Amino acid sequence: MKRSFGLKMLGCTVGAGMVIGGIGATVPPAALALNGDETDGPIDVWQRAAVDYDKVANVQGGFTFTQDTLTPADEVFNLFGAATTTLCAKPGYAFDEVTHEEYYVNVGGNVEKAYSISLEEIERRDAQTKEMRCTCGMSPAIAMASVTGVKVSDLVEMAGVGAGANTITFKDKEGYGLPMPLSYVMDKEAMLVYQVGDKPFSEGERLQVWIPDTVAKYFTRAVTDIELSTSEEAPEVQGPDEQYRAKVNILNTVSDSFKVGDLIAFEGYADDCGTKVMAVEFSLDGGETWTSFDTSSSNAQDWVYWHFDYTPEAAGTYKLDVRAVTEDGTVSPLGSSTVFEVEE
């Protein structure tokens, strides 16, 4: 008999020991904190003492993965509303009273012809729909979403790039924005997004920058200005903090115990924000041995959404640990674990 855990709904870490969310969703979450005990800082879950758990060396099981599993739009918006500092750039609630027809974006700076364009005009342009991740560089938070909008390059081309312009900044009403190399944004085919899944942004948000393989602090919200400028050196785009490289998570939560001989279905994700995940590895003996499953056929643009089926042969209390290994040899600094009971 195949038995599955329930899936966590939302568990995005917004501070030490504090988790937003609940249990019982039947769809993948936008982001989750590490399973297990709450802590005041990062830990390597496979370094925890395993003396209280039964051990299985070189755990065996069935493994598959896909890359087309998406975070539901409601869960993405839940993160935007409840944990904005975790997933996205500064909230910038600029337009609480501004209607759809009154929302304008100014394109200017070092351009040949500055102009303003309304949201209505933007939505009348050729729409682009892409699957794209949004991942925090300073927490475990991550979402994989289908987003709709326009290519930033189309709006820049309408203005014309001024001589020597090498920097682009997306700003909200308060002037907040992080400068990026213009070539980087063009090459990545950044988008000005107005819809996630089939849901538009709220009245106060309307537009947000999404950039492939880029951490979410650059995803400025409620964009009012796109400014080109000239810098002595094009700004550097920062990646995730080292401790949040090779993100991995088990999404299952224990609702009851299992029986010997049950096929237990685990699932979760692994991702490294543009670096390919080469393997997902599992341990049932506290990290003394690891069983590696090859994911080298994956692409680096989408998360690896994995499934691992395990059949226990003896009763006991077990802790499953999981980690990811990337193309450049990074092993998850922060792994994930879940504890489960098996009865006779």
N, C-alpha and C positions, 0 to 999 in steps of 0.2 A: 504494500500500500504506500502510495506517495503522499507525504505530508509536507505542507508548506507553512512557514511562519507568516504572520501578518507583516505588512510593510508599514514602517514609520511614515507619518505624514510630513512633518516639518520639524527639523531639529537643528536649526542653524545656530551655531555658537555665537553669542553676541557679547560674552564676557566670561570671565573665569567662573566655572561652575553654574552658569545660567543658560538654560536651553529653552527656546520658544517651540511650542508645538505639542503634538499629541500622537496617539496611537490609533491605528485602525483604517488607514487609507488603503485602497486597493490599487493604487497607481504609484509609480516612482516619484519620490520627493524631489524638490528643488535642491535641497541641501540637508546634510545631517552632521551632527557632531559625532565624535567617537563613541561607539558603544562602550558600556562598562562603567566603571566608577567615575564620578565627577572628580576633576583635578583642578589644581590651581595653575597648571602649566602643561606643556606637551610632554608626552611619555611615549616610549616604545612599548606597545602592548605586549609584544612577544618577550619583553624583558621581565614582565611580571612573574613573581613566583608562581609556579604551577603545581605546588605540592598538594593543593586541595582538589585537583582535577585528575580524572583518569586520563592516561596517555595512550595515544595510538601513534606509533612511528610511521613515517612515510605514508600518510593518509592517502587512500585511493578513493576515487569517485568519478562521476561523469562531469565533463566540463564543456560548456558552449559559451559563445559570446556573440552579441550583435552590436551595431553602432547606430541603429535607427530608432532606439527608444527615446522618447522625448518627455520632458517635464511638462505636465499640464499647465496651461496658461494661468489658471487660477492660483497654482502654487507659485509661479513666477511672480505674479502680482502680490501674493501674500508676502513674499520676501521683500519686494519693493516697498510695501507699506509698513511692514513690521520690523524689518531689519535692514534698513537702507544702508547703514554704514558698513554692514558686513558684505553686501553683494555689489553695490553700485557706487558710482561716484557721488559726491555731495548731492543731497536730495534736491535743493533748489526749488522749493514749492513756490514758483514765481507767479503763477497765473490762476489763483484760486477763483477769481471773479472774471477771468477772461474767457470768452466764448470761442467756439471752434473757428468762427469766421474772423475773429480778431487776433488770432495767433499768427505772428510773423517771425521769420528768421532773417537776420541781416547778414549778408556776405560782404566782407570788406577787408580793410587793411591794405596790404601790398598786392592790390589787384588792378587790372586794367579798367574795370568798371564796377563799382560797388552797386549793390541792388538789395532790395528786400523782396521776400517771397512769402505768400500766405500759406498756411497749412492746407487750405483748399487747393491751391495751385500745386503744392507738393504732391497731394494725393491724386491729382489728375495726371501726373507724369507717369512714365512707365514704371510700374511697381516691380520690385524684386522681392522674392521670397527665398530665404535661406534657412538651413538648420545651423545654429551657431551656439557655442557654449558661452556662458557668462560665469566666470570663476573668480572668486576673491583671492587676492594674493597674500592675505594676512589672516585667513581663517579657512576652515574646511568647506565653506559654502560653495556650491556649484549648481548650475542649472544648464540643461540642454534644451533649447527651445527652437521653434519655428518662428521666425520673425519676418515682418513685411515692412518695406520702406523704399527709400530711393538711395542710389549710390551717391556717396559724398562727391565723388569725382564728377558726376553730372552737374552738381551745383557749383563746384569750383570752376569747371569749364565755362559755365555761363558768365562768370565774372572775368575770367582770363587771369592767368598767373602773372603777377608782376615780376620784373627783372630781379633776380637774386632771391626771390621768396623760397625759403626752405623749411618753414615752420608753420604748423597749423594748430589753432587752439579753438576748441568748442567751449563756449561760455554760456552760463545761465544768466538770469536777470541781475544777480548780484556780482557778476563779473568773474565768477569762479570757473576755472578750467585749467587743465594741465597741457602744456605745449608738447607737441609731438613732431617728429620729422614729417614733412609733407610727403616725401617719397614713400615712407612707411605706410601712411594712411591710404595713399593711392594704390600701392602694391597689394595691400591686404584687402582692398575693395571694401573699405568701411561703409557702413550704412547709417542713414538717419532713419530710425525705426519709429513707426507710429502704431504698430499692431503686433501683438504676440499671440500666436495661434490665430484664433478667430476673434480676439478681443482687442479693441483699441485701448490706448492709454486713457487715463482719466482726464477730466477737464484741466486740472492743474499741471499735468505732465506733458502729454501730447507727443513729444519727440525725445528720443534718447539715442545717443551714439552707440553702435555695437561694432566691434572690431575683432575679426577672427584672431585667435591665438594671442590674445591680449588680456591682461588682468583687468578686473571690473572697475578699478579706480579711475580708469580712463573713459568709462562709459558715462559721460556727463549727461545728466537728466535735465528735462525742461529747457532744451537748447534754445537760446535766443540769438546767438551770434556765432558765425564761423569767421575767424580772423586769420588771415595769412600775414606772415611777417618774415623778416630776415634776421637770422641769428649768426653770430660768429662761428658757432658750431651747432649743428642740429642737435636738439635735446635727445638724450638717451631714453628709450622706453624700457622701463623696469619690468622684470618678470616677477613671478611669485617668490615670496620669502623661501629660503632653503627648506625650512621645516614643513612647508606646504607644497613641496614638490611631490610628484608621484602620488597624488591623492587617491585614496582607496576607501571604500566603505562597504560593510555588510548592512543591507537594509532590512534584514529580517528581525522580528522581535518575537520573543517567546510568549505564547499564549497558553500552552499546556505542555505536558511531557510527551515523549515519544516512546514507542515500543521497539524492542529489539527486532530487527528485520524491516522496520519502516524505511522507506526511501525519503530522506529529509531534503527538501529543496531550499537551498540558500541562493540569494541573488544580491547583486550590488554593482558598483561601478569602480572603474579605475581611470585616471586621467592625469595628464601632465602639461596642459596648456600649450599644446603645439609640439611637444616632443613625443614620439611614438612610444606607447606602452608595449614592451616586448614580451612580457610574461606576467601572469597573476599567480601568486604562490600561496599555498595553504599549509597550516600546521595544526596538529591536534596533540602536540606534546610540548607546548610552551616554547616553540621555536628551536627545539633541539634538531628537528629535521623539517625540511620543507619540500613539498611536492609542487613542482613547477608546471604550469600549463602555458603553452606557446600562444601568444597573440600577435606574432610578428606580421601576420597578414592584415592587421588593422591599419587604419590611417591615423594620422596625427591630428586631424581636424575635428574628430568627434570622440566623445568618451567611449570607453569599452564597457558595455553593460553585460556583465557576466552572470552565468548560472552554474552552480556547483551542487551536484546531487551526491549525498553520502548515505550509506546504509550501515548503521551501527550493528556490531556483532555481539556486543556485551552491554549489560546494564551499567550505568554509572553517570557521573557528572562530568561533562566535557566542555572545553573551551576551544572554539575554532578561531584561529588567528589568520588574517589575510594581509598580504602586502603586494605591491606592484614593483616591477623592475622596468626601467626605461631604456631607450636606445643608447643613451650616454652612460648607462651603468648606475644611475641613481636608484637606490632602494628606498621605498617609502620611509621617511623619517618618522611619520605617524601612521601606524597601521590601524586596523580595526579588528574587533573581536566580539564574539557573542558566546554566551554560556547556555547550555541546554541539558536537559535531563533525559535519560533513557531508562525505561523500566523493562522488567522481564515480560 
